[in-house]
Amino acid sequence: MMYALLSTVLIFIIIGVFSFLKNFFPIGTWISATAAGININILSLVGMALRRTNSSLIISAMIRGTKAGLDLSLSQLESHYLSGGHVDNIVNALIAAHRADLELSFERATAIDLAGRDVLDAVKMSVTPKVIETPMISAVAIDGIEVKVVARVTVKTNIKRLVGGAGQETIIARVGEGIVTTLGSSQTHKEVLENPDKISKTVISKGLDSGTAFEILSIDIADIDIGRNIGADLQIMQAEADKQIAQAKAEERRALAVAQEHEMRAQVQEMRAKVVDAESKVPLAIAEAFKSGNISIEKYYKLQNKIADTKMRESLSSITKQNFNLNIDNHKNKEKLDNDNNKKK
């Protein structure tokens, strides 16, 4: 029983020792580095393990960089690893830049990586330019015709401006602004359709890549189309607005005329009321004249006879005028009938 217990304890001790040696004395990693020609002290690997550094990752990246002809040090790689950088990505980017004969130092590569950009993708884009297609850009020429353009912008990474430089969104926005400016300054849309390269030359000459992380190589017009007649639409809208203004002013004048008409009718009614009031006083005045002896019965009847004669003459005059107008109408109708009969003959 005692021997079995001692054997179990010994097995656990051996497993613990091997685990400790594996974690803090990475013999396999040291052998790989030595075999690749990298001189490294085993105590340095122990220090990496104590600092919780992935020594196998560092040594693997160191081997790749050394075989590719890069001058790297373990302290640089470990420092970048502890800073939260991507060691594999950095070494691969340095190897790609070295093979493509691009100037890229370790310090700049680590700065780009820590800035949150993909340094390997940036190096690849420097070697193989990228094509960025803009969305449909709409602008209006001076003649009022809308022109729609889609452009393809060929860019490559400017590694020197990659840290702190603007991204693809800025390139697209600036190219769109340049296209709108160029189209807006064209006299007619036909100029744009005849010479679409005018847009490319004008836009690329503005230095749109300044302050960005890219260098514009070319701007090509992928598609160009004609849209609405914006000028005619604006004129129609202006004419409609002018019509509404004129209608409003006419309605204002009509309302004023209606108000004046109602006012005149009110005045007429007021005058009629005064006439009625004055006529109602006539019998009283006549009665007063009888009492005071200023008028006799004979004069009163003579006055009534004159009033009756005047009304009769007015009535006869009205009937005569109606008969005259009726005779004129009959004469005109007769002449028209005679003319129609003559034409038929």
Secondary structure, DSSP 8 states (H G I E B T S, - for coil): -HHHHHHHHHHHHHHHHHHHHHHHS-HHHHHHHHHTT----HHHHHHHHHTT--HHHHHHHHHHHHHTT----HHHHHHHHHTT--HHHHHHHHHHHHHTT----HHHHHHHHHTT--HHHHHHHHHS-EEEE---EEEE-TTSEEEEEEEEEEEEE-GGGTTT-B-HHHHHHHHHHHHHHHHHT-S-HHHHHH-THHHHHHHHTT-TTTTBSEEEEEEEEEEEEEEEEHHHHHHHHHHHHHHHHHHHHHHHHHHHHHHHHHHHHHHHHHHHHHHHHHHHHHHHHHHHHHHHTSS-HHHHHHHHHHHHHHHHHHHHHHHHHHHHHHHHHHHHHHHHHHHHHHHH-
